[in-house]
Amino acid sequence: MTLPLDDLSMFVAIVRAGGFREAARLTGGSPSGLSDALRRLEARLGLRLLHRTTRSIALTEAGTRLFTRLSPAMAEIEAALDTAQASSDEPAGTLRLNVPANVARTVLPKILPPFLEAHPQIRVEVTVEDGFVDILASGADAGIRYEERLEQDMIAVPIGPRRQRMITAAAPAYLAAHGRPGHPRDLLDHACMRLRFSSGTPAIWEFERGEEVIRLDPTGPLLVEPGLACDLLVEATICGLGVVRLFEDWLQPHLESGALERLLDDWNESFSGPMLYYSGRRHLPAALRAFVDFIRRG
C-alpha cells in the first residue's frame, strides 16, 4: 500500500507533540490541516489511529504499532534531508535531545548557548525525561544518561562534568530544631524530601564510605517524581521542612548562599558523569554530528 509521506509525517508530528495545536506550532501548519491529514491517513488504512478529544489525544493499539515502526523511519528521512541541505561549512537542521532533569538544569546551560552561537542554522529541541527511553522510537536524535542507564548498542560520548556527586543537605533552621545527623541511619529519624520513579517506587538513598554501603528508604512530608519538580524539593528544604539528597551541582548555589548546609559529606562518593549516546546503526544527522564534534572539542 502506498501512502502519502506528508500524511505519515503529520501523524508522527501529532504524536510527538502530544496534540494538534503544539504539532501545528512546531511544523508551521494549522491544527485543521493536521486533522485533515490524520483523517485521510485513517481512511486509507481503514483504522483509527488516535482517540481524540478537544483537549487530548491517545494512541489506539493500531496507532501505537504504526508510530513505533514509523517514528525511527521518519527520523532517518529527516536526518538524510538535513544532511543534504546542510553545507560542510554550515551544518543546519534540528537536533532532538532526550535528557534527565539534572542534565537539563546543570549541564546543558553551559553547553547549548555556545553551541547555538557557533551554529546559528541549528535548532535544538530538548525533552526532559528521567526514565529509560528508546531514543529512536521517541523521535530523538540522541539521549543523555548515566552509564547504568545507557541503551545497548549505542555510541557514547562523555558530556559535561566527568565526576559528580549526590549530596545530602538541610537548612540551618531545620538543623537547629532537629539536630544534625552523624550517620546515614540517623536520617530514618528525620523528615526527608524524596523522589519517586514514574513506576511509583521511591528512589533509595545510597551512601558509600570506603567498603561500607548503606541503602535507606527514609520517610518525609514531600514526595515528587523526578524532573523540574525537583525545584519543589529544594524550596521545601530551604524553608526548613526536612533533608534533601540531590545532585551537588543542583544544590551548589544554595550551599554557597548559606541557605543549605552539607550533611554526611564523607559518605558522598563521586560517580561517572553523563554520556551523550546515539545509534551507530543510522545515518548521523548533520546537527547531531556538529554537536558531537562540539562536545568532543570541549
Secondary structure, DSSP 4 states (H G I P E B T S, - for coil): ----HHHHHHHHHHHHHTSHHHHHHHHT--HHHHHHHHHHHHHHHTS--EEE-SS-EEE-HHHHHHHHHHHHHHHHHHHHHHHHHS-SSS--EEEEEEE-HHHHHHTHHHHHHHHHHH-TTEEEEEEE--S---HHHHT-SEEEE-GGGPPTTEEEEE-S-SEEEEEEEE-HHHHHHH---SSGGGGGGS-EEEEB-TTSPBPPEEEEETTEEEEE----S-EE-SSTTHHHHHHHHHTTS-EEEEEHHHHHHHHHHTSSEEESGGG--EEE--EEEEESSSPPPHHHHHHHHHHHH-
